[in-house]
């Protein structure tokens, strides 16, 4: 059973200090768009326009609460008005982890901001100091960290590879320099730099030096 967002309807909802929000329709939905629904912000992860043989058209979406990380499925009637939240994406640099929070610096004005692990989420698995990324803000409040689609990281630990393993198609666990573990081909060894998908954690290939 799909879980719905309470109170989502054609009427406008309001956020505290809701200036800068705009009304759009489901025809305007895009991945990454942030909607304001009853004082909560939801980021659109996926959407699909559906035109059934009978009945009105609708839009099926998967959305994530940008503060809690909760993911829900929500269906809108086609053409439904939705309130979009103005999101300011800033180019930032990851500086360091202070033991509790992650500290970032604005690339333009060098302002620093500390963000808790619950907001950084899985991005921490792929971040190195001096990593360039984007952080989305809404009215000065950080919403989420947005990494490039892929990053290059070095394998710091894995079991030795065996000659001839290139043709077997098997895989083995490997620990990256961030401490995150992924699956890599059997022939890869420690010290090799690999490209990793930041959305799925999948191995994408070996980086040629």
N, C-alpha and C positions, 0 to 999 in steps of 0.2 A: 504494500500500500504506500503510495507516494505521500510524502509529507508536504503540506502547503505552508506558505507564509501567511501568518494571521493578518487579516485586514487588507490583503492586496486586492484592489479593485480599481475601477475607473477614476475614483476620486483622487485628488491630490493628497498625499500625506506630507507631513512636515517633520523636519529634523530640527533639533536645537540649533539656533544660529544658521538657519537653512538658506541664507543668502547664497546666491550663485548656483543653486540647483535649477535644473531646467526640465521641462516636460517634453517627452518624446513619445513615440508609439513603438509597439513591438516590431514594426517594420524597420526601425532604426537600430535594433539591437546588434551589438558587436561583441565578440569575445574580449574580455578585459574591461568592458563597460561596468561602471558601478551604479547600481540603482539604490534609491532611498525609499524604503518601504517601512512605514510606521516607526520612524526614528531609528531604523537600523539600516546599515549599509551592506549591500550584497553585490558581489562581483560575479558577472556572467562568465561561466567557464565554458559552457557549450549551449548552443541553441539550434533548433530545427523547426522550420516552417512545415506544417502538415496540412494538406488539403484532402480530407477524407472524401470518399465517394458520396456520402450522405452527411448532412450536418455542416455547421460552420467551420471555417478554417481556424486553426489555432497554432500557437507556438509553444513547443516543449523546451524547457530550459533546465540546465543544471547550474546552481548558484552556490557561492561560498560566502558565508558571513565573514566580512573582512576583519572583524575583531575577535570572534570566537573560533573561526576556522571551520565551523559547522557547515556541511554540504547538504543541500536539499534539492529535490526535483520540484519544479513549479511549472504549471501550464497556464498560459494566458490566452484569452480569445484574441484572434487576429485583430490588429488595430487598437488594442487596449492602450490607454495612455499610461505611461510610467514616468516616474520622476527620476532623473539622472543626477547624480552628485558630481560636482565639479572636482576633478582629481588633478592635482599638480604633481607631475612626475619629474623628480629632480635627479640629475646626474650626481652620484655620490661615490665615495671611495671608502671601502672597509678598512678601518685602522687596526683595531685589536679587540680582543675579548677580555673584559676586565674581571672575569670570574663569575659575573652575574649577567651583565648586559653586553651587547655588541655595540661598539662605538664606530660611527660613520662620520665622514666629513663632506660637506657640500663642496663640489668642485668649483663653484663660482665664488662664493663669499667665505669659504673656509670655516663656516659655522659647523660645530660638531653636535651630533645628536646621539643619544643612547637609546637603544631599542632592546626590549626584553626578548628572551628566547621564544616565548609563545607567539610573538609576532614575526620573528625571523623565520621560524618554522624549518622546513626541510632545506631552505637555502643555505643554512649553516653547514650542510654536508659538502658544499662545493665552494666555500669561500676561503680565500687566502688573504692574508694582509696585503693591502694595496690593490685588492680586487676592485675593478670598476663595475658599477651596477647602477640601478635606478631604485629609488624609493618613492612610493606613491603617498602623497599627503592629501588630506581633506581638511581644509580650514586650519592648517598648521599641525594637525594630528597625523602621525605616520600610520599608514594602513597596511602596507605589505612591502616586502623586498622583491624586486624583479631582477633576476639574473639574466645574462645572455642565454640563448638557447643551448649553448654548449660551452664547456670550459676545458682547459688542458691541465691535467694534474699528473703527478708522478706516483708510480707504484712504490710504496715503501716496504711492503711485505707481501710475499706470496711464495708458495712452494715452488721449487725449481722446475723448470719446464724440461721436457724430454724431446730429443731429436725425433722428427717424424710426426710430432703432434699436430702439425699444421693441417694435415689431411683428415684428422679424426673428427673435427667439428665439435669437440668437447670443450668444457669450460671449467674454471676453477675460481675460488674466491681470491680477491686481491684487495689489500688495504691501501687506500690512497693517502697522500700527505695530509689531508684534512682529518684522517681517522675513519673516513667512511669506507665501507666495504662494498665492492661490486664484483660481478662475474666477468672474467676476461678469458680469452683463448688460452689453451694450455701452454703454448710456446712462449708466452710473455714472461719476462723476468723482472726482478726488482731493479729500480732505477730507470725503467722505461716510462716515458711520458705518453699518456693516452688522452683521447678526447672523450668526454662523457656528456650525455644528454642530461641537462639539469632538471628537466621535467620528470623523467622516468628513472634516472640513475643508470641508464643502459650504456654499455661500452659502445662507442661509435667508430673507434679505429685507433691505430698507433700514430703518434705524431712523429714525423720524420725530422730529425735534428738538422 
